[in-house]
């Protein structure tokens, strides 16, 4: 029973590391694509994805971005695996939410 528990803990730690690294890879790819489009002022704040996304080669992610005070959430479709594939394609699916701050505070 102790060996089974140890195996479960090790598998959980390995998957946790893969999940974290997957998120870092996706965020890096999005930032790279943004720079390639000439939108260097666009800042990627974070990326959300499914718990099982690191096990799939095609998945949907949401990226929170900021550009000159405007915040938006983008739906992005990922083709390929950012950790294990050499070729990964990102497709912009749509704009989920847009929040614009107007005016200046003291």
N, CA, C and O atoms as a Tinker XYZ file with bonds, in Angstrom:
   424  protein
     1  N      0.828000   -1.196000    0.000000    73     2
     2  CA     0.000000    0.000000    0.000000    64     1     3
     3  C      0.869000    1.256000    0.000000    63     2     4     5
     4  O      0.527000    2.255000   -0.632000    81     3
     5  N      1.994000    1.200000    0.711000    73     3     6
     6  CA     2.903000    2.340000    0.765000    64     5     7
     7  C      3.528000    2.639000   -0.585000    63     6     8     9
     8  O      3.744000    3.799000   -0.934000    81     7
     9  N      3.825000    1.570000   -1.356000    73     7    10
    10  CA     4.412000    1.767000   -2.685000    64     9    11
    11  C      3.408000    2.416000   -3.631000    63    10    12    13
    12  O      3.765000    3.273000   -4.439000    81    11
    13  N      2.156000    2.002000   -3.521000    73    11    14
    14  CA     1.112000    2.589000   -4.356000    64    13    15
    15  C      0.937000    4.069000   -4.042000    63    14    16    17
    16  O      0.812000    4.892000   -4.949000    81    15
    17  N      0.929000    4.403000   -2.765000    73    15    18
    18  CA     0.806000    5.801000   -2.360000    64    17    19
    19  C      1.992000    6.618000   -2.866000    63    18    20    21
    20  O      1.820000    7.736000   -3.351000    81    19
    21  N      3.200000    6.056000   -2.751000    73    19    22
    22  CA     4.396000    6.749000   -3.244000    64    21    23
    23  C      4.315000    6.972000   -4.750000    63    22    24    25
    24  O      4.683000    8.034000   -5.251000    81    23
    25  N      3.828000    5.959000   -5.468000    73    23    26
    26  CA     3.687000    6.080000   -6.912000    64    25    27
    27  C      2.678000    7.165000   -7.279000    63    26    28    29
    28  O      2.903000    7.933000   -8.214000    81    27
    29  N      1.577000    7.229000   -6.551000    73    27    30
    30  CA     0.558000    8.254000   -6.797000    64    29    31
    31  C      1.117000    9.646000   -6.523000    63    30    32    33
    32  O      0.857000   10.581000   -7.281000    81    31
    33  N      1.879000    9.788000   -5.450000    73    31    34
    34  CA     2.478000   11.088000   -5.107000    64    33    35
    35  C      3.480000   11.512000   -6.175000    63    34    36    37
    36  O      3.491000   12.670000   -6.591000    81    35
    37  N      4.313000   10.589000   -6.617000    73    35    38
    38  CA     5.311000   10.910000   -7.646000    64    37    39
    39  C      4.628000   11.284000   -8.962000    63    38    40    41
    40  O      5.035000   12.238000   -9.625000    81    39
    41  N      3.589000   10.532000   -9.341000    73    39    42
    42  CA     2.852000   10.854000  -10.565000    64    41    43
    43  C      2.176000   12.220000  -10.448000    63    42    44    45
    44  O      2.153000   12.983000  -11.414000    81    43
    45  N      1.630000   12.529000   -9.280000    73    43    46
    46  CA     1.001000   13.833000   -9.065000    64    45    47
    47  C      1.997000   14.969000   -9.169000    63    46    48    49
    48  O      1.704000   16.003000   -9.769000    81    47
    49  N      3.173000   14.784000   -8.589000    73    47    50
    50  CA     4.214000   15.814000   -8.680000    64    49    51
    51  C      4.693000   15.997000  -10.121000    63    50    52    53
    52  O      4.919000   17.121000  -10.568000    81    51
    53  N      4.844000   14.890000  -10.838000    73    51    54
    54  CA     5.277000   14.977000  -12.235000    64    53    55
    55  C      4.228000   15.707000  -13.074000    63    54    56    57
    56  O      4.570000   16.560000  -13.892000    81    55
    57  N      2.957000   15.373000  -12.872000    73    55    58
    58  CA     1.902000   16.032000  -13.639000    64    57    59
    59  C      1.782000   17.503000  -13.246000    63    58    60    61
    60  O      1.534000   18.353000  -14.102000    81    59
    61  N      1.954000   17.810000  -11.968000    73    59    62
    62  CA     1.930000   19.205000  -11.526000    64    61    63
    63  C      3.023000   20.017000  -12.198000    63    62    64    65
    64  O      2.794000   21.155000  -12.607000    81    63
    65  N      4.212000   19.435000  -12.314000    73    63    66
    66  CA     5.305000   20.107000  -13.008000    64    65    67
    67  C      5.011000   20.300000  -14.481000    63    66    68    69
    68  O      5.292000   21.357000  -15.044000    81    67
    69  N      4.438000   19.269000  -15.112000    73    67    70
    70  CA     4.066000   19.370000  -16.523000    64    69    71
    71  C      2.998000   20.432000  -16.726000    63    70    72    73
    72  O      3.064000   21.203000  -17.684000    81    71
    73  N      2.019000   20.482000  -15.839000    73    71    74
    74  CA     0.934000   21.471000  -15.922000    64    73    75
    75  C      1.489000   22.893000  -15.818000    63    74    76    77
    76  O      1.099000   23.771000  -16.587000    81    75
    77  N      2.397000   23.117000  -14.871000    73    75    78
    78  CA     3.011000   24.436000  -14.687000    64    77    79
    79  C      3.854000   24.814000  -15.907000    63    78    80    81
    80  O      3.756000   25.934000  -16.406000    81    79
    81  N      4.683000   23.881000  -16.386000    73    79    82
    82  CA     5.550000   24.155000  -17.527000    64    81    83
    83  C      4.739000   24.386000  -18.800000    63    82    84    85
    84  O      5.125000   25.194000  -19.644000    81    83
    85  N      3.622000   23.682000  -18.942000    73    83    86
    86  CA     2.720000   23.872000  -20.081000    64    85    87
    87  C      2.222000   25.316000  -20.112000    63    86    88    89
    88  O      2.222000   25.955000  -21.164000    81    87
    89  N      1.799000   25.825000  -18.960000    73    87    90
    90  CA     1.318000   27.204000  -18.878000    64    89    91
    91  C      2.393000   28.213000  -19.236000    63    90    92    93
    92  O      2.130000   29.187000  -19.942000    81    91
    93  N      3.601000   27.979000  -18.751000    73    91    94
    94  CA     4.710000   28.881000  -19.076000    64    93    95
    95  C      5.012000   28.842000  -20.578000    63    94    96    97
    96  O      5.293000   29.878000  -21.182000    81    95
    97  N      4.955000   27.660000  -21.174000    73    95    98
    98  CA     5.218000   27.525000  -22.611000    64    97    99
    99  C      4.155000   28.227000  -23.442000    63    98   100   101
   100  O      4.473000   28.925000  -24.405000    81    99
   101  N      2.893000   28.043000  -23.070000    73    99   102
   102  CA     1.796000   28.697000  -23.799000    64   101   103
   103  C      1.930000   30.213000  -23.704000    63   102   104   105
   104  O      1.780000   30.914000  -24.705000    81   103
   105  N      2.209000   30.720000  -22.508000    73   103   106
   106  CA     2.346000   32.168000  -22.337000    64   105   107
   107  C      3.510000   32.690000  -23.170000    63   106   108   109
   108  O      3.397000   33.751000  -23.784000    81   107
   109  N      4.616000   31.972000  -23.202000    73   107   110
   110  CA     5.753000   32.373000  -24.024000    64   109   111
   111  C      5.423000   32.389000  -25.508000    63   110   112   113
   112  O      5.837000   33.296000  -26.231000    81   111
   113  N      4.673000   31.382000  -25.968000    73   111   114
   114  CA     4.270000   31.343000  -27.378000    64   113   115
   115  C      3.360000   32.509000  -27.736000    63   114   116   117
   116  O      3.501000   33.106000  -28.804000    81   115
   117  N      2.431000   32.834000  -26.851000    73   115   118
   118  CA     1.518000   33.952000  -27.112000    64   117   119
   119  C      2.296000   35.261000  -27.163000    63   118   120   121
   120  O      2.060000   36.085000  -28.047000    81   119
   121  N      3.220000   35.461000  -26.228000    73   119   122
   122  CA     4.033000   36.682000  -26.229000    64   121   123
   123  C      4.878000   36.770000  -27.492000    63   122   124   125
   124  O      5.051000   37.856000  -28.047000    81   123
   125  N      5.406000   35.641000  -27.950000    73   123   126
   126  CA     6.200000   35.614000  -29.175000    64   125   127
   127  C      5.347000   35.980000  -30.392000    63   126   128   129
   128  O      5.788000   36.745000  -31.251000    81   127
   129  N      4.134000   35.440000  -30.468000    73   127   130
   130  CA     3.235000   35.765000  -31.574000    64   129   131
   131  C      2.851000   37.241000  -31.559000    63   130   132   133
   132  O      2.780000   37.879000  -32.609000    81   131
   133  N      2.607000   37.776000  -30.376000    73   131   134
   134  CA     2.245000   39.188000  -30.239000    64   133   135
   135  C      3.382000   40.070000  -30.742000    63   134   136   137
   136  O      3.140000   41.046000  -31.452000    81   135
   137  N      4.617000   39.735000  -30.383000    73   135   138
   138  CA     5.769000   40.502000  -30.856000    64   137   139
   139  C      5.932000   40.382000  -32.371000    63   138   140   141
   140  O      6.292000   41.352000  -33.037000    81   139
   141  N      5.667000   39.193000  -32.913000    73   139   142
   142  CA     5.767000   39.001000  -34.363000    64   141   143
   143  C      4.746000   39.848000  -35.124000    63   142   144   145
   144  O      5.012000   40.276000  -36.247000    81   143
   145  N      3.586000   40.091000  -34.521000    73   143   146
   146  CA     2.561000   40.933000  -35.146000    64   145   147
   147  C      2.847000   42.417000  -34.954000    63   146   148   149
   148  O      2.105000   43.251000  -35.473000    81   147
   149  N      3.896000   42.766000  -34.226000    73   147   150
   150  CA     4.247000   44.162000  -34.011000    64   149   151
   151  C      3.467000   44.824000  -32.895000    63   150   152   153
   152  O      3.388000   46.052000  -32.846000    81   151
   153  N      2.895000   44.049000  -32.007000    73   151   154
   154  CA     2.137000   44.596000  -30.875000    64   153   155
   155  C      2.940000   44.430000  -29.589000    63   154   156   157
   156  O      2.475000   43.811000  -28.632000    81   155
   157  N      4.147000   44.987000  -29.578000    73   155   158
   158  CA     5.027000   44.860000  -28.425000    64   157   159
   159  C      4.472000   45.466000  -27.155000    63   158   160   161
   160  O      4.884000   45.076000  -26.062000    81   159
   161  N      3.539000   46.416000  -27.264000    73   159   162
   162  CA     2.943000   47.046000  -26.092000    64   161   163
   163  C      1.882000   46.190000  -25.423000    63   162   164   165
   164  O      1.422000   46.518000  -24.329000    81   163
   165  N      1.490000   45.105000  -26.060000    73   163   166
   166  CA     0.476000   44.203000  -25.505000    64   165   167
   167  C      1.144000   43.295000  -24.476000    63   166   168   169
   168  O      2.129000   42.622000  -24.780000    81   167
   169  N      0.609000   43.279000  -23.274000    73   167   170
   170  CA     1.192000   42.491000  -22.185000    64   169   171
   171  C      0.264000   41.327000  -21.835000    63   170   172   173
   172  O     -0.923000   41.528000  -21.578000    81   171
   173  N      0.807000   40.124000  -21.827000    73   171   174
   174  CA     0.039000   38.937000  -21.451000    64   173   175
   175  C      0.132000   38.787000  -19.937000    63   174   176   177
   176  O      1.208000   38.539000  -19.393000    81   175
   177  N     -1.007000   38.941000  -19.265000    73   175   178
   178  CA    -1.039000   38.848000  -17.806000    64   177   179
   179  C     -1.098000   37.419000  -17.315000    63   178   180   181
   180  O     -0.453000   37.080000  -16.322000    81   179
   181  N     -1.850000   36.584000  -17.982000    73   179   182
   182  CA    -1.994000   35.205000  -17.545000    64   181   183
   183  C     -2.720000   34.369000  -18.579000    63   182   184   185
   184  O     -3.322000   34.890000  -19.518000    81   183
   185  N     -2.652000   33.067000  -18.388000    73   183   186
   186  CA    -3.272000   32.120000  -19.304000    64   185   187
   187  C     -4.048000   31.100000  -18.484000    63   186   188   189
   188  O     -3.539000   30.582000  -17.490000    81   187
   189  N     -5.283000   30.808000  -18.898000    73   187   190
   190  CA    -6.090000   29.778000  -18.250000    64   189   191
   191  C     -6.333000   28.647000  -19.248000    63   190   192   193
   192  O     -6.563000   28.885000  -20.434000    81   191
   193  N     -6.277000   27.423000  -18.748000    73   191   194
   194  CA    -6.500000   26.252000  -19.586000    64   193   195
   195  C     -7.035000   25.122000  -18.722000    63   194   196   197
   196  O     -6.963000   25.173000  -17.494000    81   195
   197  N     -7.577000   24.096000  -19.384000    73   195   198
   198  CA    -8.168000   22.959000  -18.693000    64   197   199
   199  C     -7.120000   22.172000  -17.916000    63   198   200   201
   200  O     -5.924000   22.251000  -18.198000    81   199
   201  N     -7.588000   21.422000  -16.946000    73   199   202
   202  CA    -6.710000   20.572000  -16.148000    64   201   203
   203  C     -6.055000   19.494000  -17.013000    63   202   204   205
   204  O     -4.916000   19.100000  -16.764000    81   203
   205  N     -6.773000   19.024000  -18.019000    73   203   206
   206  CA    -6.254000   17.960000  -18.879000    64   205   207
   207  C     -5.541000   18.493000  -20.125000    63   206   208   209
   208  O     -5.123000   17.698000  -20.968000    81   207
   209  N     -5.394000   19.789000  -20.264000    73   207   210
   210  CA    -4.781000   20.383000  -21.459000    64   209   211
   211  C     -3.365000   19.875000  -21.733000    63   210   212   213
   212  O     -3.036000   19.654000  -22.899000    81   211
   213  N     -2.512000   19.676000  -20.728000    73   211   214
   214  CA    -1.163000   19.183000  -21.032000    64   213   215
   215  C     -1.130000   17.779000  -21.634000    63   214   216   217
   216  O     -0.090000   17.349000  -22.133000    81   215
   217  N     -2.251000   17.060000  -21.593000    73   215   218
   218  CA    -2.300000   15.716000  -22.162000    64   217   219
   219  C     -2.843000   15.707000  -23.585000    63   218   220   221
   220  O     -2.884000   14.652000  -24.218000    81   219
   221  N     -3.259000   16.859000  -24.098000    73   219   222
   222  CA    -3.879000   16.948000  -25.422000    64   221   223
   223  C     -2.969000   17.695000  -26.394000    63   222   224   225
   224  O     -2.131000   18.502000  -25.992000    81   223
   225  N     -3.154000   17.405000  -27.684000    73   223   226
   226  CA    -2.409000   18.152000  -28.703000    64   225   227
   227  C     -3.232000   19.288000  -29.289000    63   226   228   229
   228  O     -2.686000   20.150000  -29.979000    81   227
   229  N     -4.534000   19.308000  -29.028000    73   227   230
   230  CA    -5.388000   20.424000  -29.443000    64   229   231
   231  C     -6.272000   20.814000  -28.273000    63   230   232   233
   232  O     -6.974000   19.978000  -27.704000    81   231
   233  N     -6.232000   22.087000  -27.919000    73   231   234
   234  CA    -7.013000   22.554000  -26.778000    64   233   235
   235  C     -7.325000   24.035000  -26.930000    63   234   236   237
   236  O     -6.765000   24.711000  -27.793000    81   235
   237  N     -8.208000   24.525000  -26.098000    73   235   238
   238  CA    -8.541000   25.951000  -26.049000    64   237   239
   239  C     -7.955000   26.551000  -24.784000    63   238   240   241
   240  O     -8.011000   25.946000  -23.713000    81   239
   241  N     -7.397000   27.738000  -24.912000    73   239   242
   242  CA    -6.891000   28.470000  -23.753000    64   241   243
   243  C     -7.472000   29.882000  -23.786000    63   242   244   245
   244  O     -7.907000   30.361000  -24.833000    81   243
   245  N     -7.473000   30.529000  -22.645000    73   243   246
   246  CA    -7.884000   31.931000  -22.542000    64   245   247
   247  C     -6.689000   32.720000  -22.041000    63   246   248   249
   248  O     -6.042000   32.332000  -21.068000    81   247
   249  N     -6.400000   33.822000  -22.704000    73   247   250
   250  CA    -5.274000   34.671000  -22.320000    64   249   251
   251  C     -5.794000   36.037000  -21.896000    63   250   252   253
   252  O     -6.568000   36.664000  -22.619000    81   251
   253  N     -5.369000   36.495000  -20.730000    73   251   254
   254  CA    -5.701000   37.839000  -20.258000    64   253   255
   255  C     -4.591000   38.776000  -20.706000    63   254   256   257
   256  O     -3.422000   38.568000  -20.382000    81   255
   257  N     -4.966000   39.816000  -21.459000    73   255   258
   258  CA    -3.982000   40.749000  -22.000000    64   257   259
   259  C     -4.347000   42.180000  -21.623000    63   258   260   261
   260  O     -5.509000   42.496000  -21.372000    81   259
   261  N     -3.323000   43.043000  -21.590000    73   259   262
   262  CA    -3.498000   44.470000  -21.307000    64   261   263
   263  C     -2.781000   45.251000  -22.406000    63   262   264   265
   264  O     -1.646000   44.941000  -22.767000    81   263
   265  N     -3.464000   46.270000  -22.931000    73   263   266
   266  CA    -2.858000   47.155000  -23.920000    64   265   267
   267  C     -3.313000   48.576000  -23.641000    63   266   268   269
   268  O     -4.478000   48.911000  -23.853000    81   267
   269  N     -2.401000   49.411000  -23.169000    73   267   270
   270  CA    -2.652000   50.827000  -22.890000    64   269   271
   271  C     -3.883000   51.045000  -22.014000    63   270   272   273
   272  O     -4.720000   51.895000  -22.318000    81   271
   273  N     -3.993000   50.298000  -20.954000    73   271   274
   274  CA    -5.090000   50.471000  -20.012000    64   273   275
   275  C     -6.327000   49.660000  -20.311000    63   274   276   277
   276  O     -7.217000   49.571000  -19.466000    81   275
   277  N     -6.414000   49.068000  -21.484000    73   275   278
   278  CA    -7.564000   48.230000  -21.833000    64   277   279
   279  C     -7.222000   46.772000  -21.542000    63   278   280   281
   280  O     -6.179000   46.272000  -21.962000    81   279
   281  N     -8.111000   46.101000  -20.821000    73   279   282
   282  CA    -7.918000   44.692000  -20.505000    64   281   283
   283  C     -8.857000   43.861000  -21.365000    63   282   284   285
   284  O     -9.997000   44.256000  -21.612000    81   283
   285  N     -8.378000   42.714000  -21.820000    73   283   286
   286  CA    -9.205000   41.832000  -22.643000    64   285   287
   287  C     -8.863000   40.380000  -22.344000    63   286   288   289
   288  O     -7.761000   40.061000  -21.897000    81   287
   289  N     -9.821000   39.519000  -22.600000    73   287   290
   290  CA    -9.614000   38.081000  -22.512000    64   289   291
   291  C     -9.813000   37.503000  -23.903000    63   290   292   293
   292  O    -10.863000   37.687000  -24.518000    81   291
   293  N     -8.806000   36.811000  -24.390000    73   291   294
   294  CA    -8.832000   36.256000  -25.738000    64   293   295
   295  C     -8.982000   34.743000  -25.684000    63   294   296   297
   296  O     -8.341000   34.081000  -24.868000    81   295
   297  N     -9.829000   34.192000  -26.553000    73   295   298
   298  CA    -9.932000   32.743000  -26.734000    64   297   299
   299  C     -8.936000   32.343000  -27.810000    63   298   300   301
   300  O     -8.947000   32.895000  -28.911000    81   299
   301  N     -8.081000   31.389000  -27.492000    73   299   302
   302  CA    -7.047000   30.954000  -28.426000    64   301   303
   303  C     -7.103000   29.437000  -28.546000    63   302   304   305
   304  O     -7.184000   28.730000  -27.541000    81   303
   305  N     -7.059000   28.944000  -29.767000    73   303   306
   306  CA    -7.028000   27.502000  -30.038000    64   305   307
   307  C     -5.580000   27.109000  -30.294000    63   306   308   309
   308  O     -4.901000   27.722000  -31.118000    81   307
   309  N     -5.110000   26.088000  -29.589000    73   307   310
   310  CA    -3.728000   25.622000  -29.710000    64   309   311
   311  C     -3.726000   24.305000  -30.482000    63   310   312   313
   312  O     -4.395000   23.349000  -30.089000    81   311
   313  N     -2.971000   24.259000  -31.583000    73   311   314
   314  CA    -2.786000   23.034000  -32.373000    64   313   315
   315  C     -1.339000   22.591000  -32.184000    63   314   316   317
   316  O     -0.410000   23.322000  -32.530000    81   315
   317  N     -1.154000   21.414000  -31.643000    73   315   318
   318  CA     0.177000   20.920000  -31.323000    64   317   319
   319  C      0.402000   21.031000  -29.827000    63   318   320   321
   320  O     -0.396000   21.641000  -29.115000    81   319
   321  N      1.474000   20.451000  -29.360000    73   319   322
   322  CA     1.780000   20.490000  -27.929000    64   321   323
   323  C      3.002000   21.380000  -27.716000    63   322   324   325
   324  O      4.061000   21.107000  -28.281000    81   323
   325  N      2.877000   22.439000  -26.913000    73   323   326
   326  CA     3.995000   23.376000  -26.763000    64   325   327
   327  C      5.220000   22.788000  -26.070000    63   326   328   329
   328  O      6.314000   23.339000  -26.194000    81   327
   329  N      5.064000   21.697000  -25.353000    73   327   330
   330  CA     6.197000   21.097000  -24.648000    64   329   331
   331  C      6.843000   20.000000  -25.491000    63   330   332   333
   332  O      8.070000   19.907000  -25.544000    81   331
   333  N      6.039000   19.173000  -26.146000    73   331   334
   334  CA     6.559000   17.992000  -26.823000    64   333   335
   335  C      6.590000   18.096000  -28.345000    63   334   336   337
   336  O      7.145000   17.205000  -28.988000    81   335
   337  N      6.026000   19.131000  -28.948000    73   335   338
   338  CA     5.995000   19.275000  -30.410000    64   337   339
   339  C      6.967000   20.354000  -30.860000    63   338   340   341
   340  O      7.239000   21.316000  -30.142000    81   339
   341  N      7.479000   20.166000  -32.066000    73   339   342
   342  CA     8.323000   21.203000  -32.657000    64   341   343
   343  C      7.478000   22.291000  -33.300000    63   342   344   345
   344  O      7.886000   23.451000  -33.350000    81   343
   345  N      6.309000   21.922000  -33.788000    73   343   346
   346  CA     5.450000   22.876000  -34.483000    64   345   347
   347  C      4.147000   23.064000  -33.712000    63   346   348   349
   348  O      3.408000   22.110000  -33.471000    81   347
   349  N      3.881000   24.304000  -33.332000    73   347   350
   350  CA     2.660000   24.653000  -32.605000    64   349   351
   351  C      2.022000   25.835000  -33.320000    63   350   352   353
   352  O      2.703000   26.803000  -33.660000    81   351
   353  N      0.709000   25.753000  -33.548000    73   351   354
   354  CA    -0.021000   26.850000  -34.175000    64   353   355
   355  C     -1.034000   27.400000  -33.189000    63   354   356   357
   356  O     -1.706000   26.649000  -32.482000    81   355
   357  N     -1.134000   28.716000  -33.150000    73   355   358
   358  CA    -2.116000   29.391000  -32.312000    64   357   359
   359  C     -3.119000   30.093000  -33.215000    63   358   360   361
   360  O     -2.735000   30.806000  -34.143000    81   359
   361  N     -4.408000   29.891000  -32.942000    73   359   362
   362  CA    -5.471000   30.556000  -33.701000    64   361   363
   363  C     -6.303000   31.386000  -32.742000    63   362   364   365
   364  O     -6.758000   30.890000  -31.711000    81   363
   365  N     -6.499000   32.644000  -33.082000    73   363   366
   366  CA    -7.345000   33.513000  -32.268000    64   365   367
   367  C     -8.794000   33.150000  -32.524000    63   366   368   369
   368  O     -9.285000   33.267000  -33.647000    81   367
   369  N     -9.478000   32.708000  -31.472000    73   367   370
   370  CA   -10.868000   32.296000  -31.605000    64   369   371
   371  C    -11.836000   33.442000  -31.432000    63   370   372   373
   372  O    -12.890000   33.461000  -32.067000    81   371
   373  N    -11.503000   34.396000  -30.588000    73   371   374
   374  CA   -12.407000   35.514000  -30.362000    64   373   375
   375  C    -12.053000   36.280000  -29.107000    63   374   376   377
   376  O    -11.143000   35.922000  -28.360000    81   375
   377  N    -12.798000   37.338000  -28.906000    73   375   378
   378  CA   -12.618000   38.216000  -27.758000    64   377   379
   379  C    -13.720000   37.908000  -26.753000    63   378   380   381
   380  O    -14.902000   38.071000  -27.057000    81   379
   381  N    -13.341000   37.463000  -25.561000    73   379   382
   382  CA   -14.318000   37.113000  -24.531000    64   381   383
   383  C    -14.817000   38.336000  -23.795000    63   382   384   385
   384  O    -16.023000   38.546000  -23.669000    81   383
   385  N    -13.895000   39.138000  -23.313000    73   383   386
   386  CA   -14.272000   40.292000  -22.496000    64   385   387
   387  C    -13.308000   41.436000  -22.777000    63   386   388   389
   388  O    -12.113000   41.222000  -22.978000    81   387
   389  N    -13.839000   42.644000  -22.789000    73   387   390
   390  CA   -13.023000   43.838000  -22.988000    64   389   391
   391  C    -13.412000   44.848000  -21.930000    63   390   392   393
   392  O    -14.588000   45.179000  -21.774000    81   391
   393  N    -12.424000   45.332000  -21.207000    73   391   394
   394  CA   -12.674000   46.319000  -20.158000    64   393   395
   395  C    -11.760000   47.510000  -20.412000    63   394   396   397
   396  O    -10.537000   47.378000  -20.408000    81   395
   397  N    -12.362000   48.669000  -20.632000    73   395   398
   398  CA   -11.612000   49.883000  -20.921000    64   397   399
   399  C    -11.806000   50.858000  -19.773000    63   398   400   401
   400  O    -12.933000   51.112000  -19.349000    81   399
   401  N    -10.706000   51.403000  -19.273000    73   399   402
   402  CA   -10.762000   52.404000  -18.217000    64   401   403
   403  C    -10.654000   53.778000  -18.861000    63   402   404   405
   404  O     -9.686000   54.062000  -19.567000    81   403
   405  N    -11.648000   54.633000  -18.619000    73   403   406
   406  CA   -11.671000   55.977000  -19.195000    64   405   407
   407  C    -11.529000   56.981000  -18.064000    63   406   408   409
   408  O    -12.166000   56.853000  -17.019000    81   407
   409  N    -10.690000   57.979000  -18.283000    73   407   410
   410  CA   -10.489000   59.007000  -17.264000    64   409   411
   411  C     -9.249000   58.711000  -16.442000    63   410   412   413
   412  O     -8.650000   57.640000  -16.538000    81   411
   413  N     -8.885000   59.686000  -15.639000    73   411   414
   414  CA    -7.698000   59.549000  -14.799000    64   413   415
   415  C     -8.069000   59.849000  -13.361000    63   414   416   417
   416  O     -8.838000   60.768000  -13.081000    81   415
   417  N     -7.530000   59.083000  -12.478000    73   415   418
   418  CA    -7.774000   59.299000  -11.052000    64   417   419
   419  C     -6.623000   60.039000  -10.412000    63   418   420   421
   420  O     -5.548000   60.151000  -11.000000    81   419
   421  N     -6.838000   60.542000   -9.216000    73   419   422
   422  CA    -5.773000   61.260000   -8.504000    64   421   423
   423  C     -4.908000   60.317000   -7.740000    63   422   424
   424  O     -3.961000   60.744000   -7.080000    81   423
